[in-house]
């Protein structure tokens, strides 16, 4: 399939207000067609729906690992995970839009919120999935995506998650095979704003574009360098 033709076609038929003077980036080109449809469907997320409490017995975990498209597959596949949704957290802007976050001015990170059953999967297991799907050695970037919105972070919900996250990072510092220090932030969870619908399960809705982006961003290559066979490949 001619990928350049896809990107040109998507940009040609994108809404006029999307055609900015700045160069088309890899992700903005891939987003164009999805945005064309989504702009007619999406409304602002109501503020009263942001902090949904998990069902009885379930817990939440929140992580930032660069492009949130790439963080959803490994958690969706994990036994004991009930639901996932990608979005924005860790910043100051209320109910931000993707364009605002990607521009870098909101302080938010592209993130994933995981709802899980602690009787079936431990928080430590979720941490292990996180580490092996990110490059924890780079500050304010992940792979080809540069900016604080692409930082790696663990947003803990409560003292127990904070303790486990810090313990996990300390253990990893002792056992890792690479020399660079781990710079992933461990900070309290704050309001999580779900991303637009077209970003949710992007890897299922747009598998060709997702694979194209992931390969060209060098994500799997770098994960293999860091983690070997344990590095995520989704």
N, C-alpha and C positions, 0 to 999 in steps of 0.2 A: 504494500500500500504506500502511495506517495504521501509521506507525512507533510512535506512542504506544501503540497496542494491543499491538504486538510487545513493547515494553519492559515493559508491565504484565503481559502473559502470562508472559514469561520470569521476572519477579520473583515472580509468584504461585507458580510451580512450582519455584522454586529451593530447594535444601536449607535447612532452618531455620538452620543455622549460618552461612549466607551472608547472612542478613537482619540486617544490623547496624543500629544506631541512626542512623548517619551518613547524610546524603542520598545518593541514588543518583547517581553521576556518569555522564557520557556513556559512558565505557568500561566501568564496572562493570555498567551496564544491558545493554550489548551482550554482555558476557562471561557473563551469567547462564545462558543456555541451554547454552552450550558447557561451562561448568563443571559443570552438572548431569550431563552425560554423562561428562565427563573425570574427575570425582571418583571414579567407579567403576572407571576404567581405569588411572589413573596411580599409579605407585609412585615412591619417591624415586630420583633418578638415582644410580647407583652411582659412588662417588668414583673408581674406577679407569677410568671411561669418560669423564672430563671432558676430559682433555688428549690427545685423539686426534691422533696424528701424521699429517700429510698423506701421501698416497701418494708414491712416488718421483717427483721432478720437479715436484710441485705445491707451492704455497705458500699461506699463510694471511694474511688481512688482517682486522682487527677495527675496527669503527666504532660510535659511538653517535650517533644522530640523532633523539632524542626517541622517540616511539612506534615500537617495532620492527616493528609490522605494516606501517608505511609505508616502511620501508627495504628490505624484502625484494624487492618487485617490480622496482625498477630494477637490482638486482644479478642477479636471476634471469634478466632479459632480456639481460644483457651477454654477448656472445660471449667465450669463454675462461673464463667462470666455471663451475666444475664442480659446486659445491654451496654452499648457504647454510643457515644455521640461526640462529634468533634466541635470545637468552638474556640472561644477566646477567654483568657483569664490572666490575672496578674498585673493588670493595668489600671488606668484611671478613668477612661472613657466609658460612659454608661451605654449599654446596648450598641456596641460598635458594629459597623459593617465591614465586610471583608476588605473592601478597597481602603478603608481607613487603617485597618490593622496592617495590611501589607505595605502601606506607605511608611509605616514605622513610627507614627506619632502618638499612638494611644497608650503605649507601654505594655500592651497585652502580648502574650505569646500564643501562637497557634498550639492548641492543646487537645487532649482527649480526656473525657470523663468516663470512667469505667464503673458500672454497677455490677457488683459481684456477690456471690453467696459464700461467706467465710467458712461455711461447713463443707464446701466443695473445693475451694481454692483459697490459698493463704495470700495475705498481702505480700509476704516475702516472695512468693511465686510471681506475683504481678511485678514486683521490683526486678526480678530476674529477667522477665520478658522485656521490661523497659531497657535495662542496661544493654542487652544484646541486640537492641534495635536502634541504638543511637551511637553517635561518636561523642563521648563525654569529655573529650580533650579540647574542644574548641569553644571559645566564648563568643556569644552573640552571633552564631552562625551554625548551620548544619549542612555539610556537603556543599552543594552549589548555591544554597540560599543564605544570603548574608543579611544580617540585621538583628536587632535585639528581639524582634518578633519570632525569630527562629532559634532562640536559645533553648538549651535543655534545662529542665527543671522538674523537681518532684514537689507537688503541692500537697502537703500533708493535711489530713483531716483529724486533728486531735493528737494528744501526746503519744499515744501508742504508735501511730504511723510515723510520727517524727522520730521516735526512738529507733524503730525498725529501719527507716530510711537512712539515718546516720550510721547505724551499725552496718547496714549493707554496703554503704559507700566505703567505710573504713576497711571492711573485709576485702572489698574489691581492690583497694589501693595496695593491699599486701599480696594479692594473688594474681593481679593482671600481668600480662606478658609484655605490654607496651610500656615505654618509659615516661611518656608525657603524663603530667598530673591530671586528675579528674577535676573539672571545673563546674560540673553540674550543680545548680542551686537546689537547696532544700529549704523551702519557705512555706509559710501557712497558706492554706487554700483560701481563696476569696471568691467573689461572685463569678460564676461560670456562665458565659453567654453563648448559647448554641449558635453554631455557624448556620449559614443559609442552607436550605434543603439540598441544593445541587452539590454541596460539599459532603453531605452525609453519605457514607458508603460509596465514595467516588470510584473506588477500585472495582466495584460491581457495576455501576452505571456506565462507566467509561473505561473499560479494561484496556483498550488499545492505547488511548491517551495516557492512562495511568502508567502502563508499562514503558511507554516512550519517555515520559517524564522521569520515572525512577531510574531507568538505565542511563539516560543522558546526564542525570544529576550525579551519577557515580556513587549512589548510596550503597548498593550491594557490594561493589568492589571494595569500598572503604570498610564496610562492616566485616567482610571476610578478612581483611588485613588486620583488623583489631581483634576479632573473636574467633577466627577460623570457621570451622563447620557450625559452631553455635551461633554465628552471626545471622540475624534475620534475613530472609529472602522471600519477600511476599509481593 
